[in-house]
Amino acid sequence: MFCPKCGNEIKEGASFCPKCGTKVASNQENFQQNNYKSQNSQQTKNVKKPTMKTISSKNMEQTTTSDFGEDFVSGNIKERHFAKFYTLVKREKKTGMLVYLTILLAIVAYVEILSFPAAISEYGFFPGIFGAIFTAIVWPTFIWCLFQLILNGFGQACMRLIVGASKIERQDMIESITIPVEAIIAEARQNGLTLPDDIKVYQMKTDEAVVYAFGMNSIGVSYAMTELPEEVFKAKVLAELYRIHVMDPDYLLFMLGSNLISIILGLFAIVVGWVYMNYGDRRKGLLTESDSMMGALLFASSIVCLSAWMGVCFLFIRGGVRANQFEADRYVAQCGYGEALCLYLDNCMPREFKFGLKLLEVGHPSRNHRIAALQKLGVAYKAY
């Protein structure tokens, strides 16, 4: 028998390659895996049209056909774009996020409409028309590409860097973290959750017992979480998987990414205003204010506008994330792990969050609100 990775000869009955450490399956296991794959392929051929179970607050179990086609139903939603995201938000009746997306579309459309008369007046009719059309193509394309980067690999990689999550390579950590989480993911799919096929499990570098989904394809688990009872571990993982089911992790990514340009421009305006306010010319003109006064106005107005816009965005995030979290807790309670989730919230959940974890907690309800909501659903939990 030979190692499939390095080709080194391995003795019969060995589980790992002595040279590279790769886990090696026995001939009997290979036969069982091939037989299992052939049975699955035969079953998938007999399925005419896939369906998925969506779980909502009004009717927790109803079977519907996906609006995005078979690729979304099968969990193959690695690449998402604006049209799919907007359609899902509209279908799930996420009012806050729908209003926010509509505002963004209106701003883009307004900029495009204003570009036509400005280009015509500056460059002439035909050159202006061509220039405006070019702008109308480049600007939405840039927004589209930015959205793709935010929701897919780049945005999730940035979140992993912020929260301190790394790829799991050690064999003991794979057995303690990756394998149990993947087993829970497989069980959740069987119970009706629509999850991506390529969810990757990462280890979060923190001493706190936490589990977070920071993207549709990324879920982070700390080692301290594995030291808790199995029911508590499973309850927390199921709650995060339900958030992936309703695309809740994308809300925070989209909000942060879509405001990246406005944040950069706002900070630039604040810095410029501060420089003019402190070092600008203080002499007034006949009909104009001094550079120092204009810098002070720019500095103050930039802070006010940026703070107001960030506050509005926080309200949008809070509305969507809060509702999704309560639904996730309800789903966990219906799976029979409501008391275990209350135990985690009351005793194991961190009391104070660091910056990265605090960012992931934006918009989430407090532990007392979540426990109270679970108790109203009939969860018999009492603090001891």
Secondary structure, DSSP 8 states (H G I E B T S, - for coil): -B-TTT--B--TT-SB-TTT--B---HHHHHHHHHHHHHHHHHHHH--S--EEE--SS-S-EEE--TT-HHHHTT--SS--HHHHHHHHHHTT-HHHHHHHHHHHHHHHHHHHHHHHHHHHHH-HHHHHHHHHHHHHHHHHHHHHHHHHHHSHHHHHHHHHHHTEEE---HHHIIIIIHHHHHHHHHHHHTT----TT-EEEEE--SS--EEE-STTEEEEEHHHHTS-HHHHHHHHHHHHHHHHTTHHHHHHHHHHHTHHHHHHHHHHHHHHHHHHHHS-----SSS--HHHHHHHHHHHHHHHHHHHHHHHHHHHHHHHHHHHHHHHHHHHHTT-HHHHHHIIIIIS-SS--HHHHHHTTT---HHHHHHHHHHTT------
